C-alpha cells in the first residue's frame, strides 16, 4: 500500500472550511476548496509516495506498469484507472450542468483538441473523452436538482411568472418536450431588457409565493441575484440526499447542486 497525495481544486463555489473539518486538510491561504480529487486524471493526477518518501504522479506510475497497478482485466479493458473519486464541498450553488454520454464526450473532446482549445481554458467543455456516470454519496445533507419535473407540475409552478417571458406563455399553452427545450434555452440566453423584465416578474413572485420552488430560488438568489438560471428550480426536480445516503444523476439530464458535500471524468457542459 502506498500513500496518496491528492489535489484540491480551488473553484470559487467551494467551502473554505469543509475539507479541513472533515479530513484535516490545511488551508493556510484561506482559498475556497471545492473538490478533492483522488485518481489519475490528466488534469490533476494524485501522487503516490514510495518507501523513500519520493512523490510520483499516479498517472505516470500506472502508465509504466498497468497490469500490476490496475490488474490485468482492468488494464486490458480500460488501459487506465477508469474512475475519478471526488469529494465535493459546495458553499455556493453550482452552475447548471449536463453530463455528456460517451459518444458525445469522444466527439466533443476530439473537436476541441483539433481547435487547439487548452484543457484549462474557461471555454473548454470536454476535459477528457469520457462520459460522466456518477454516484453522489452525501457526507452532510446534500441539496440538488436533477432532471425535469413532470410537465403538469411545471405548468403549475410557472403560473406566477407566466408574464416573465414569451417562451413561458408558449410552454403553458402547449406543455411538451419541444416547448420545454425552447423555454429552457430562451431563459438561459436572456440579455438586456428582456432579462431585466423577466427577473422583475420573478422577484414579484418571490415576494408573495411560499414553499418550493420559491425557497430554493431565494437561496440561489442570495449568491446570484441577476442569474437567468434562477428560473430553473421551477422546471427541475429538487431533492435532498441525507447524510450517508447516495444518489445517481443521469447523463444527459440538467443538474444543479445548490449546497452540500458529496463524493463523486471531469466532463460537464
Secondary structure, DSSP 8 states (H G I E B T S, - for coil): --EEE-EEE--TTBBSSHHHHHH----TT---B-EEEES--TTS--EEE-TTS-EEEHHHHHHH-HHHHH-HHHHHHTSS----EEEEEESS----EE---HHHHHHHHHHHHHTT--TT-TT---SSS------EEESS-EEEEEEE--HHHHHHHHGGGTTS-HHHHHHHHS-SHHHHHHHHHHHHT--HHHHHHHHHHHHHHHHH--STTHHHHHHHHTT-TT-GGGGGGGTEEEEEE-TT-EE---TTSEEEEEEEEEE------
